[in-house]
Amino acid sequence: MIVETIKEKLANQPFQPFVIRSSSGHGYKVSSPDLIVLMKSKVFIAEPRSDRAATVSYLHISAIEESGNGNGKHPPRARGGRRR
């Protein structure tokens, strides 16, 4: 069940940020266990250092994903000019 998966993620020590993906495809990053509230039928997620927040129904959560740390693999950039 989604609620149990979220609870497990929140209980992990050390805490690892994760993303809650909704059925619309939007992702909500949970960067701290202090910024999320599990309610009866939905989850409240606050954005740090902001007045923005989201409420997502459990029925509309399609995935719980690990959050990247910004060090994703990218193909190497070409250096220098074109070679002929």
Secondary structure as UniProt FT lines:
FT   HELIX           2..11
FT   STRAND          18..22
FT   TURN            23..24
FT   STRAND          27..30
FT   HELIX           33..35
FT   STRAND          36..38
FT   STRAND          42..46
FT   TURN            48..49
FT   STRAND          53..57
FT   HELIX           58..60
FT   STRAND          61..66
//
